[in-house]
Amino acid sequence: MNRTWIELDREALAHNIRRYQSLLPAGCRIMGVVKADAYGHGAVPVSHHLEELGAEFLAVSNLEEAVQLRRGEVRSPILILGYTPAQYARDLAEMDLRQEVHSLAYARELEARLVGTDSRLQVHLKLDTGMARLGFFCQEGERVLEELLTVTRMPHLEVEGMFTHFPVADSLDPADEAFTREQFRLFQRF
């Protein structure tokens, strides 16, 4: 019987990181996405290797994955790309985790959980630039801009970054390329 396995080539990973670093403008940092156990390669060891290679941030899907990295002594900033119930806001801040914020209502829930503490939770704003799944819906223009600005004024939330999702960025179809370019234009505008 044939068996299936995965091998992680540490030298290939190092080569890829160096290549990306050479293509980025000065001041840009690399975030290694290690969700789903680093896609089956072992989140803790891959995270440590990425740290050694100069990745300054890591990203995971959920709080459980972030806790696993912290327990594995991963010290880099970690962004949780998915939803975390607001009841864990203090835990997020205490573990120095970053949380995505996809709506003004969610930001208010996180803020309310931190009132009465000295904690500040670092957050990244999730912008929906056309995928229509989750995030501040940028097609709504000025209203969404006001919501984003409201989040930046919350005393217990510190907006550290923004991100979006380009669902068809790897497609060569001209319609998909045009869609991705429009998403990028909208993201840059915001």
N, CA and C atoms as a LAMMPS dump frame, in Angstrom:
ITEM: TIMESTEP
0
ITEM: NUMBER OF ATOMS
570
ITEM: BOX BOUNDS ff ff ff
-5.0000000000000000e+02 5.0000000000000000e+02
-5.0000000000000000e+02 5.0000000000000000e+02
-5.0000000000000000e+02 5.0000000000000000e+02
ITEM: ATOMS id mol type element x y z
1 1 1 N 0.844 -1.189 0
2 1 2 C 0 0 0
3 1 3 C 0.882 1.242 0
4 2 1 N 0.476 2.213 -0.755
5 2 2 C 1.191 3.48 -0.768
6 2 3 C 0.754 4.332 0.41
7 3 1 N 1.691 4.965 1.049
8 3 2 C 1.422 5.87 2.171
9 3 3 C 1.605 7.304 1.697
10 4 1 N 0.894 8.205 2.335
11 4 2 C 1.017 9.628 2.046
12 4 3 C 1.68 10.306 3.225
13 5 1 N 2.583 11.226 2.957
14 5 2 C 3.223 11.971 4.034
15 5 3 C 3.589 13.361 3.543
16 6 1 N 3.895 14.196 4.492
17 6 2 C 4.302 15.572 4.207
18 6 3 C 5.685 15.764 4.786
19 7 1 N 6.536 16.399 4.023
20 7 2 C 7.848 16.761 4.524
21 7 3 C 7.993 18.27 4.445
22 8 1 N 8.486 18.856 5.526
23 8 2 C 8.748 20.284 5.537
24 8 3 C 10.24 20.481 5.341
25 9 1 N 10.599 21.134 4.277
26 9 2 C 11.991 21.414 3.963
27 9 3 C 12.342 22.769 4.57
28 10 1 N 13.061 22.731 5.684
29 10 2 C 13.405 23.962 6.399
30 10 3 C 14.22 24.913 5.523
31 11 1 N 15.082 24.378 4.685
32 11 2 C 15.884 25.235 3.794
33 11 3 C 15.009 25.899 2.733
34 12 1 N 14.014 25.176 2.23
35 12 2 C 13.096 25.772 1.26
36 12 3 C 12.281 26.882 1.914
37 13 1 N 11.853 26.648 3.153
38 13 2 C 11.126 27.679 3.888
39 13 3 C 12.006 28.906 4.092
40 14 1 N 13.259 28.691 4.483
41 14 2 C 14.194 29.809 4.672
42 14 3 C 14.402 30.559 3.362
43 15 1 N 14.542 29.817 2.264
44 15 2 C 14.7 30.447 0.95
45 15 3 C 13.479 31.309 0.616
46 16 1 N 12.28 30.761 0.855
47 16 2 C 11.053 31.494 0.539
48 16 3 C 10.927 32.767 1.374
49 17 1 N 11.252 32.677 2.652
50 17 2 C 11.181 33.867 3.514
51 17 3 C 12.165 34.929 3.018
52 18 1 N 13.403 34.526 2.736
53 18 2 C 14.4 35.484 2.225
54 18 3 C 13.93 36.109 0.917
55 19 1 N 13.335 35.306 0.051
56 19 2 C 12.85 35.813 -1.242
57 19 3 C 11.744 36.845 -1.034
58 20 1 N 10.791 36.535 -0.176
59 20 2 C 9.727 37.503 0.102
60 20 3 C 10.299 38.792 0.7
61 21 1 N 11.226 38.641 1.628
62 21 2 C 11.834 39.823 2.24
63 21 3 C 12.51 40.694 1.201
64 22 1 N 13.129 40.08 0.21
65 22 2 C 13.819 40.854 -0.832
66 22 3 C 12.85 41.597 -1.738
67 23 1 N 11.622 41.13 -1.824
68 23 2 C 10.63 41.754 -2.695
69 23 3 C 9.821 42.85 -2.002
70 24 1 N 9.856 42.87 -0.683
71 24 2 C 9.031 43.817 0.065
72 24 3 C 9.709 45.175 0.195
73 25 1 N 8.923 46.244 0.194
74 25 2 C 9.496 47.566 0.461
75 25 3 C 10.035 47.645 1.89
76 26 1 N 10.956 48.547 2.099
77 26 2 C 11.522 48.746 3.435
78 26 3 C 10.39 49.011 4.429
79 27 1 N 10.513 48.435 5.606
80 27 2 C 9.511 48.651 6.655
81 27 3 C 8.399 47.622 6.68
82 28 1 N 8.246 46.83 5.62
83 28 2 C 7.22 45.784 5.607
84 28 3 C 7.715 44.593 6.41
85 29 1 N 6.78 43.977 7.099
86 29 2 C 7.12 42.829 7.932
87 29 3 C 6.366 41.605 7.453
88 30 1 N 6.896 40.451 7.777
89 30 2 C 6.297 39.188 7.352
90 30 3 C 5.499 38.588 8.504
91 31 1 N 4.29 38.109 8.158
92 31 2 C 3.444 37.406 9.114
93 31 3 C 3.298 35.968 8.621
94 32 1 N 3.757 35.028 9.416
95 32 2 C 3.603 33.622 9.067
96 32 3 C 2.251 33.113 9.531
97 33 1 N 1.498 32.541 8.622
98 33 2 C 0.181 32.001 8.966
99 33 3 C 0.367 30.528 9.327
100 34 1 N 0.071 30.219 10.578
101 34 2 C 0.296 28.866 11.097
102 34 3 C -0.999 28.237 11.612
103 35 1 N -2.118 28.654 11.038
104 35 2 C -3.4 28.08 11.464
105 35 3 C -3.476 26.616 11.049
106 36 1 N -4.413 25.911 11.667
107 36 2 C -4.623 24.48 11.391
108 36 3 C -3.327 23.699 11.579
109 37 1 N -2.672 23.937 12.744
110 37 2 C -1.423 23.25 13.087
111 37 3 C -0.37 23.466 12.008
112 38 1 N -0.272 24.719 11.551
113 38 2 C 0.65 25.084 10.457
114 38 3 C 0.377 24.185 9.249
115 39 1 N -0.922 24.065 8.942
116 39 2 C -1.383 23.246 7.821
117 39 3 C -0.857 21.817 7.925
118 40 1 N -0.868 21.311 9.167
119 40 2 C -0.479 19.936 9.401
120 40 3 C 1.009 19.709 9.611
121 41 1 N 1.783 20.777 9.684
122 41 2 C 3.235 20.634 9.827
123 41 3 C 3.731 20.822 11.259
124 42 1 N 2.838 21.141 12.187
125 42 2 C 3.23 21.36 13.579
126 42 3 C 3.381 22.838 13.871
127 43 1 N 2.367 23.44 14.459
128 43 2 C 2.34 24.894 14.651
129 43 3 C 3.474 25.408 15.528
130 44 1 N 3.763 24.727 16.611
131 44 2 C 4.805 25.232 17.524
132 44 3 C 6.186 25.179 16.878
133 45 1 N 6.64 24.024 16.35
134 45 2 C 7.974 24.031 15.746
135 45 3 C 8.08 24.942 14.521
136 46 1 N 7.037 24.98 13.689
137 46 2 C 7.076 25.866 12.519
138 46 3 C 7.126 27.321 12.969
139 47 1 N 6.369 27.662 14.011
140 47 2 C 6.384 29.049 14.514
141 47 3 C 7.766 29.433 15.013
142 48 1 N 8.403 28.542 15.757
143 48 2 C 9.765 28.834 16.234
144 48 3 C 10.721 29.011 15.058
145 49 1 N 10.581 28.188 14.046
146 49 2 C 11.452 28.312 12.873
147 49 3 C 11.185 29.636 12.147
148 50 1 N 9.922 29.998 12.003
149 50 2 C 9.596 31.274 11.36
150 50 3 C 10.165 32.447 12.149
151 51 1 N 10.107 32.363 13.487
152 51 2 C 10.698 33.413 14.317
153 51 3 C 12.204 33.518 14.044
154 52 1 N 12.884 32.379 13.983
155 52 2 C 14.322 32.37 13.701
156 52 3 C 14.636 32.978 12.343
157 53 1 N 13.722 32.8 11.388
158 53 2 C 13.938 33.306 10.033
159 53 3 C 13.566 34.777 9.874
160 54 1 N 13.003 35.385 10.914
161 54 2 C 12.706 36.808 10.852
162 54 3 C 11.251 37.183 10.674
163 55 1 N 10.341 36.203 10.686
164 55 2 C 8.917 36.557 10.655
165 55 3 C 8.597 37.257 11.969
166 56 1 N 8.042 38.453 11.885
167 56 2 C 7.807 39.241 13.09
168 56 3 C 6.412 39.042 13.679
169 57 1 N 5.507 38.465 12.917
170 57 2 C 4.146 38.207 13.366
171 57 3 C 3.765 36.792 12.969
172 58 1 N 2.789 36.252 13.686
173 58 2 C 2.194 34.975 13.327
174 58 3 C 0.686 35.155 13.333
175 59 1 N -0.009 34.305 12.597
176 59 2 C -1.472 34.369 12.564
177 59 3 C -2.038 32.971 12.709
178 60 1 N -3.13 32.882 13.453
179 60 2 C -3.836 31.624 13.675
180 60 3 C -5.323 31.841 13.434
181 61 1 N -6.063 30.759 13.454
182 61 2 C -7.487 30.83 13.195
183 61 3 C -8.308 31.2 14.421
184 62 1 N -7.89 30.713 15.599
185 62 2 C -8.753 30.879 16.758
186 62 3 C -7.941 30.958 18.051
187 63 1 N -8.624 31.249 19.136
188 63 2 C -7.985 31.403 20.441
189 63 3 C -7.266 30.126 20.87
190 64 1 N -7.856 28.978 20.659
191 64 2 C -7.232 27.714 21.054
192 64 3 C -5.856 27.552 20.393
193 65 1 N -5.764 27.878 19.12
194 65 2 C -4.474 27.777 18.429
195 65 3 C -3.464 28.774 18.999
196 66 1 N -3.926 29.97 19.339
197 66 2 C -3.034 30.978 19.92
198 66 3 C -2.511 30.531 21.284
199 67 1 N -3.387 29.959 22.107
200 67 2 C -2.977 29.47 23.42
201 67 3 C -1.943 28.351 23.256
202 68 1 N -2.143 27.484 22.287
203 68 2 C -1.18 26.407 22.034
204 68 3 C 0.211 27 21.749
205 69 1 N 0.268 28.06 20.949
206 69 2 C 1.564 28.675 20.644
207 69 3 C 2.179 29.308 21.883
208 70 1 N 1.373 30.008 22.679
209 70 2 C 1.906 30.618 23.895
210 70 3 C 2.424 29.54 24.855
211 71 1 N 1.7 28.448 24.981
212 71 2 C 2.162 27.352 25.845
213 71 3 C 3.442 26.718 25.3
214 72 1 N 3.638 26.809 23.986
215 72 2 C 4.855 26.307 23.359
216 72 3 C 5.971 27.329 23.357
217 73 1 N 5.815 28.388 24.151
218 73 2 C 6.812 29.445 24.336
219 73 3 C 7.096 30.246 23.069
220 74 1 N 6.092 30.39 22.217
221 74 2 C 6.186 31.279 21.064
222 74 3 C 5.896 32.679 21.57
223 75 1 N 6.812 33.603 21.359
224 75 2 C 6.708 34.946 21.926
225 75 3 C 6.334 36.021 20.916
226 76 1 N 6.349 35.717 19.649
227 76 2 C 6.015 36.71 18.622
228 76 3 C 4.577 37.189 18.787
229 77 1 N 4.272 38.371 18.269
230 77 2 C 2.873 38.8 18.231
231 77 3 C 2.05 37.797 17.414
232 78 1 N 0.869 37.466 17.921
233 78 2 C -0.012 36.501 17.265
234 78 3 C -1.355 37.169 17
235 79 1 N -1.778 37.139 15.74
236 79 2 C -3.084 37.657 15.341
237 79 3 C -4.054 36.499 15.19
238 80 1 N -5.216 36.62 15.837
239 80 2 C -6.29 35.638 15.671
240 80 3 C -7.175 36.139 14.534
241 81 1 N -7.204 35.385 13.441
242 81 2 C -7.93 35.797 12.238
243 81 3 C -9.432 35.569 12.341
244 82 1 N -9.862 34.721 13.252
245 82 2 C -11.279 34.412 13.405
246 82 3 C -11.862 35.042 14.652
247 83 1 N -13.128 34.801 14.839
248 83 2 C -13.896 35.367 15.949
249 83 3 C -13.495 34.73 17.279
250 84 1 N -13.373 35.56 18.302
251 84 2 C -13.197 35.118 19.678
252 84 3 C -14.311 35.759 20.495
253 85 1 N -15.069 34.999 21.259
254 85 2 C -16.115 35.613 22.08
255 85 3 C -15.543 36.723 22.963
256 86 1 N -16.278 37.811 23.08
257 86 2 C -15.805 38.983 23.822
258 86 3 C -15.5 38.669 25.281
259 87 1 N -16.094 37.631 25.83
260 87 2 C -15.827 37.286 27.227
261 87 3 C -14.351 36.966 27.464
262 88 1 N -13.585 36.721 26.41
263 88 2 C -12.158 36.411 26.543
264 88 3 C -11.266 37.63 26.288
265 89 1 N -11.845 38.804 26.221
266 89 2 C -11.066 40.014 25.91
267 89 3 C -9.901 40.22 26.869
268 90 1 N -10.147 40.038 28.164
269 90 2 C -9.059 40.224 29.142
270 90 3 C -7.968 39.174 28.948
271 91 1 N -8.356 37.953 28.661
272 91 2 C -7.368 36.894 28.416
273 91 3 C -6.516 37.228 27.186
274 92 1 N -7.168 37.719 26.142
275 92 2 C -6.442 38.108 24.936
276 92 3 C -5.376 39.151 25.261
277 93 1 N -5.769 40.166 26.017
278 93 2 C -4.829 41.233 26.374
279 93 3 C -3.704 40.705 27.258
280 94 1 N -4.053 39.874 28.232
281 94 2 C -3.041 39.33 29.153
282 94 3 C -2.019 38.465 28.439
283 95 1 N -2.446 37.731 27.404
284 95 2 C -1.528 36.859 26.663
285 95 3 C -0.837 37.595 25.516
286 96 1 N -1.077 38.904 25.413
287 96 2 C -0.488 39.719 24.355
288 96 3 C -0.828 39.168 22.974
289 97 1 N -2.12 38.848 22.795
290 97 2 C -2.619 38.378 21.513
291 97 3 C -3.307 39.531 20.796
292 98 1 N -3.352 39.449 19.501
293 98 2 C -4.068 40.433 18.691
294 98 3 C -5.352 39.776 18.201
295 99 1 N -6.435 40.553 18.138
296 99 2 C -7.722 40.019 17.725
297 99 3 C -8.232 40.773 16.507
298 100 1 N -8.77 40.028 15.554
299 100 2 C -9.448 40.695 14.438
300 100 3 C -10.719 41.333 14.969
301 101 1 N -11.1 42.464 14.368
302 101 2 C -12.374 43.124 14.686
303 101 3 C -13.087 43.333 13.368
304 102 1 N -14.259 42.741 13.235
305 102 2 C -14.986 42.724 11.975
306 102 3 C -16.203 43.638 11.946
307 103 1 N -16.541 44.24 13.088
308 103 2 C -17.715 45.118 13.112
309 103 3 C -17.628 46.068 14.305
310 104 1 N -18.363 47.146 14.212
311 104 2 C -18.423 48.093 15.323
312 104 3 C -19.074 47.444 16.541
313 105 1 N -20.104 46.647 16.331
314 105 2 C -20.771 45.971 17.452
315 105 3 C -19.796 45.069 18.202
316 106 1 N -18.975 44.336 17.472
317 106 2 C -17.999 43.447 18.106
318 106 3 C -16.948 44.267 18.851
319 107 1 N -16.487 45.346 18.266
320 107 2 C -15.514 46.223 18.94
321 107 3 C -16.101 46.736 20.25
322 108 1 N -17.362 47.113 20.228
323 108 2 C -18.007 47.601 21.463
324 108 3 C -18.089 46.51 22.525
325 109 1 N -18.334 45.271 22.109
326 109 2 C -18.376 44.161 23.071
327 109 3 C -17.006 43.959 23.722
328 110 1 N -15.956 43.978 22.91
329 110 2 C -14.603 43.827 23.454
330 110 3 C -14.28 44.969 24.405
331 111 1 N -14.585 46.184 23.991
332 111 2 C -14.319 47.372 24.81
333 111 3 C -15.046 47.26 26.149
334 112 1 N -16.304 46.849 26.125
335 112 2 C -17.091 46.743 27.358
336 112 3 C -16.466 45.744 28.333
337 113 1 N -15.891 44.675 27.817
338 113 2 C -15.266 43.666 28.678
339 113 3 C -13.967 44.158 29.309
340 114 1 N -13.382 45.212 28.746
341 114 2 C -12.108 45.736 29.249
342 114 3 C -12.27 46.966 30.125
343 115 1 N -13.477 47.505 30.179
344 115 2 C -13.733 48.663 31.035
345 115 3 C -13.43 48.291 32.482
346 116 1 N -12.773 49.19 33.193
347 116 2 C -12.417 48.941 34.585
348 116 3 C -11.068 48.266 34.746
349 117 1 N -10.362 48.069 33.63
350 117 2 C -9.022 47.476 33.684
351 117 3 C -8.033 48.47 33.083
352 118 1 N -6.773 48.192 33.278
353 118 2 C -5.722 48.968 32.614
354 118 3 C -5.325 48.329 31.295
355 119 1 N -6.025 47.282 30.894
356 119 2 C -5.669 46.52 29.695
357 119 3 C -6.006 47.271 28.421
358 120 1 N -5.125 47.06 27.449
359 120 2 C -5.376 47.513 26.082
360 120 3 C -5.177 46.307 25.179
361 121 1 N -6.173 46.057 24.364
362 121 2 C -6.128 44.93 23.444
363 121 3 C -5.768 45.444 22.062
364 122 1 N -4.72 44.881 21.491
365 122 2 C -4.347 45.263 20.135
366 122 3 C -5.234 44.517 19.16
367 123 1 N -5.759 45.251 18.176
368 123 2 C -6.698 44.675 17.221
369 123 3 C -6.286 45.026 15.795
370 124 1 N -6.76 44.186 14.881
371 124 2 C -6.595 44.429 13.448
372 124 3 C -8.002 44.475 12.851
373 125 1 N -8.282 45.504 12.097
374 125 2 C -9.6 45.675 11.496
375 125 3 C -9.715 44.807 10.248
376 126 1 N -10.76 44.013 10.209
377 126 2 C -11.004 43.148 9.055
378 126 3 C -11.934 43.893 8.099
379 127 1 N -11.418 44.221 6.914
380 127 2 C -12.197 44.945 5.918
381 127 3 C -12.723 43.97 4.876
382 128 1 N -14.001 44.061 4.582
383 128 2 C -14.59 43.269 3.506
384 128 3 C -14.565 44.134 2.252
385 129 1 N -13.687 43.785 1.318
386 129 2 C -13.524 44.569 0.092
387 129 3 C -14.196 43.912 -1.103
388 130 1 N -15.085 42.958 -0.83
389 130 2 C -15.81 42.35 -1.925
390 130 3 C -16.121 40.881 -1.76
391 131 1 N -15.548 40.241 -0.772
392 131 2 C -15.807 38.82 -0.581
393 131 3 C -17.217 38.588 -0.026
394 132 1 N -17.741 39.592 0.683
395 132 2 C -19.1 39.557 1.229
396 132 3 C -19.294 38.416 2.214
397 133 1 N -18.3 38.219 3.08
398 133 2 C -18.414 37.173 4.086
399 133 3 C -18.401 37.767 5.484
400 134 1 N -17.347 38.494 5.821
401 134 2 C -17.23 39.031 7.166
402 134 3 C -16.265 40.207 7.138
403 135 1 N -16.629 41.264 7.841
404 135 2 C -15.754 42.419 7.94
405 135 3 C -16.542 43.705 7.761
406 136 1 N -15.853 44.81 8.007
407 136 2 C -16.447 46.117 7.736
408 136 3 C -16.646 46.208 6.228
409 137 1 N -17.89 46.362 5.791
410 137 2 C -18.245 46.303 4.376
411 137 3 C -17.888 47.624 3.692
412 138 1 N -16.724 47.662 3.066
413 138 2 C -16.168 48.905 2.525
414 138 3 C -17.011 49.538 1.425
415 139 1 N -17.854 48.755 0.769
416 139 2 C -18.705 49.319 -0.271
417 139 3 C -19.705 50.329 0.299
418 140 1 N -19.865 50.351 1.613
419 140 2 C -20.79 51.297 2.237
420 140 3 C -20.143 52.651 2.51
421 141 1 N -18.908 52.829 2.095
422 141 2 C -18.245 54.127 2.077
423 141 3 C -18.136 54.858 3.395
424 142 1 N -18.671 56.079 3.415
425 142 2 C -18.492 56.997 4.545
426 142 3 C -19.028 56.436 5.867
427 143 1 N -20.139 55.72 5.813
428 143 2 C -20.688 55.155 7.047
429 143 3 C -19.698 54.196 7.682
430 144 1 N -19.072 53.359 6.877
431 144 2 C -18.095 52.406 7.389
432 144 3 C -16.845 53.128 7.862
433 145 1 N -16.45 54.16 7.155
434 145 2 C -15.295 54.947 7.592
435 145 3 C -15.54 55.511 8.99
436 146 1 N -16.735 56.013 9.243
437 146 2 C -17.069 56.528 10.579
438 146 3 C -17.008 55.421 11.626
439 147 1 N -17.469 54.219 11.276
440 147 2 C -17.389 53.094 12.211
441 147 3 C -15.933 52.765 12.531
442 148 1 N -15.087 52.737 11.51
443 148 2 C -13.665 52.451 11.718
444 148 3 C -13.034 53.5 12.628
445 149 1 N -13.371 54.757 12.392
446 149 2 C -12.826 55.826 13.232
447 149 3 C -13.324 55.709 14.672
448 150 1 N -14.562 55.282 14.849
449 150 2 C -15.094 55.074 16.196
450 150 3 C -14.269 54.019 16.934
451 151 1 N -13.909 52.951 16.242
452 151 2 C -13.09 51.899 16.871
453 151 3 C -11.74 52.472 17.288
454 152 1 N -11.146 53.325 16.462
455 152 2 C -9.824 53.873 16.791
456 152 3 C -9.846 54.759 18.029
457 153 1 N -11.026 55.238 18.405
458 153 2 C -11.137 56.109 19.583
459 153 3 C -11.489 55.355 20.867
460 154 1 N -11.65 54.059 20.794
461 154 2 C -11.992 53.284 21.989
462 154 3 C -10.755 53.177 22.884
463 155 1 N -10.893 53.538 24.148
464 155 2 C -9.708 53.619 25.012
465 155 3 C -9.011 52.3 25.308
466 156 1 N -9.723 51.163 25.215
467 156 2 C -9.107 49.886 25.55
468 156 3 C -8.716 49.053 24.33
469 157 1 N -8.997 49.577 23.134
470 157 2 C -8.606 48.888 21.908
471 157 3 C -7.558 49.729 21.191
472 158 1 N -6.489 49.1 20.801
473 158 2 C -5.432 49.783 20.051
474 158 3 C -5.376 49.164 18.656
475 159 1 N -5.755 49.961 17.662
476 159 2 C -5.753 49.457 16.288
477 159 3 C -4.31 49.411 15.794
478 160 1 N -3.858 48.2 15.539
479 160 2 C -2.484 47.975 15.113
480 160 3 C -2.389 47.758 13.606
481 161 1 N -3.465 47.269 12.993
482 161 2 C -3.406 46.968 11.572
483 161 3 C -4.775 46.763 10.968
484 162 1 N -4.762 46.557 9.662
485 162 2 C -5.983 46.275 8.893
486 162 3 C -5.645 45.18 7.897
487 163 1 N -6.652 44.394 7.542
488 163 2 C -6.426 43.372 6.518
489 163 3 C -7.716 43.077 5.78
490 164 1 N -7.575 42.408 4.648
491 164 2 C -8.711 41.965 3.855
492 164 3 C -8.376 40.59 3.307
493 165 1 N -9.314 40.002 2.597
494 165 2 C -9.103 38.684 2.006
495 165 3 C -9.304 38.777 0.505
496 166 1 N -8.304 38.334 -0.241
497 166 2 C -8.367 38.312 -1.704
498 166 3 C -8.662 36.875 -2.143
499 167 1 N -9.94 36.495 -2.287
500 167 2 C -10.287 35.083 -2.491
501 167 3 C -9.878 34.5 -3.839
502 168 1 N -9.672 35.325 -4.854
503 168 2 C -9.318 34.784 -6.173
504 168 3 C -8.006 35.385 -6.685
505 169 1 N -7.138 35.802 -5.774
506 169 2 C -5.887 36.447 -6.174
507 169 3 C -4.966 35.512 -6.947
508 170 1 N -5.133 34.209 -6.784
509 170 2 C -4.258 33.265 -7.48
510 170 3 C -4.818 32.819 -8.831
511 171 1 N -5.946 33.379 -9.229
512 171 2 C -6.574 33.008 -10.5
513 171 3 C -6.004 33.852 -11.645
514 172 1 N -5.873 33.24 -12.801
515 172 2 C -5.413 33.956 -13.992
516 172 3 C -6.577 34.406 -14.873
517 173 1 N -7.797 34.096 -14.454
518 173 2 C -8.974 34.526 -15.21
519 173 3 C -9.042 36.054 -15.198
520 174 1 N -9.207 36.699 -16.348
521 174 2 C -9.233 38.171 -16.395
522 174 3 C -10.289 38.805 -15.49
523 175 1 N -11.438 38.173 -15.347
524 175 2 C -12.473 38.72 -14.464
525 175 3 C -12.013 38.665 -13.009
526 176 1 N -11.358 37.578 -12.624
527 176 2 C -10.842 37.45 -11.261
528 176 3 C -9.718 38.453 -11.006
529 177 1 N -8.854 38.632 -11.998
530 177 2 C -7.775 39.617 -11.848
531 177 3 C -8.352 41.012 -11.657
532 178 1 N -9.378 41.362 -12.428
533 178 2 C -10.015 42.675 -12.302
534 178 3 C -10.668 42.821 -10.927
535 179 1 N -11.317 41.759 -10.46
536 179 2 C -11.953 41.779 -9.145
537 179 3 C -10.912 42.006 -8.054
538 180 1 N -9.784 41.301 -8.12
539 180 2 C -8.721 41.446 -7.12
540 180 3 C -8.133 42.843 -7.161
541 181 1 N -7.912 43.391 -8.342
542 181 2 C -7.384 44.761 -8.452
543 181 3 C -8.356 45.773 -7.831
544 182 1 N -9.659 45.557 -8.04
545 182 2 C -10.654 46.456 -7.443
546 182 3 C -10.658 46.323 -5.926
547 183 1 N -10.522 45.097 -5.422
548 183 2 C -10.417 44.897 -3.979
549 183 3 C -9.21 45.656 -3.425
550 184 1 N -8.072 45.539 -4.099
551 184 2 C -6.851 46.189 -3.639
552 184 3 C -7.015 47.707 -3.648
553 185 1 N -7.649 48.236 -4.709
554 185 2 C -7.888 49.678 -4.79
555 185 3 C -8.753 50.141 -3.616
556 186 1 N -9.804 49.4 -3.332
557 186 2 C -10.698 49.747 -2.23
558 186 3 C -9.982 49.648 -0.888
559 187 1 N -9.169 48.624 -0.719
560 187 2 C -8.401 48.47 0.516
561 187 3 C -7.454 49.659 0.707
562 188 1 N -6.742 50.029 -0.33
563 188 2 C -5.822 51.164 -0.227
564 188 3 C -6.572 52.45 0.092
565 189 1 N -7.747 52.613 -0.478
566 189 2 C -8.545 53.815 -0.21
567 189 3 C -8.882 53.916 1.279
568 190 1 N -9.257 52.797 1.884
569 190 2 C -9.619 52.813 3.3
570 190 3 C -8.39 52.885 4.178
